[in-house]
Amino acid sequence: MVRRGDIRIERLKDRITPKVAFPHKHDFYQIVIVHKSQGSHEIDFKTYPVKGGQVFLIKPGQMHGWKLAKNSQGFVIEYTEESFNKNLLGGLNLPQHSRHVPDHFKIPANNSAFSEGFLKLMETEFLQQGDNFELSLQSYLSLILLEALRVTKAADRELGKNDDVVTRFTELVEENFQEKHQVEFYAARLKLTPKSLSAKVQKELDTSAKEYILNRCLLEAKRLLSYSDLSVSEIGYNLGFDDPNYFSRFLKKHMQISAGKFRKTSQPGR
């Protein structure tokens, strides 16, 4: 467990068996850099085969669990929104930007930021905790996150080279999806027409603004069905659906399975 404001780095081999049983979620960011392994890693109901030369970035609230070989090699880095001195980064909010890095990507050839040598230096700083080690860890992690943004092509949008409307839209959805499902609400907050907002979202994310909002509701519903004891009706109310029957139909339409069957499938032995 990482404390608010801390930055931790540990060997992947020491984290094969988690302290909290899988699957689970946490309220901090976790970067898993895999240099050698075999197995699988599930993040929000999508399963990735695991081998060397990969990076996984798990965001706060995401459900995940892995099954990895005991001789796996790599590093696990954990941090929170409070882990950076934004004054040293020119006000750049790297944790917020890292929310838009894909959950999984391959390490490009000859990339030094994810190399064993670079990460060993960061690990030494973490273990020795010399003078100003917090600032040193921030510097190492900043380079890693900036490189993650770069290699996944997220930097153009997230670091302000393009229109940041879509970034602000996704942030607003994250803050309001449990109550606000209408595109009009988000368009008004962004001082755009619903049509203009949908066009921008479609271009950047290849989905309509309405679909993005509903997909975020659906993801949260699947998380709650899988890892909570709330009834389907209670989950619906939590997500702003006042009509339980409509919510059940919404789930079945998008999951192609009833909420009850999904829950039994995702919670074996329930």
Secondary structure, 3 states (H helix, E strand, C coil): CCCCCCEEEEEHHHCCCCCCCCCECCCCEEEEEEEECCEEEEECCEEEEECCCEEEEECCCCCEEEEECCCCEEEEEEECHHHCCCCCCCCCCHHHHHCCCCCEEECCCCCCCCCHHHHHHHHHHHHHCCCCHHHHHHHHHHHHHHHHHHHCCCHHHHCCCCCCHHHHHHHHHHHHCCCCCCHHHHHHHCCCCHHHHHHHHHHHHCCCHHHHHHHHHHHHHHHHHHHCCCCHHHHHHHCCCCCHHHHHHHHHHHHCCCHHHHHHHHCCCC
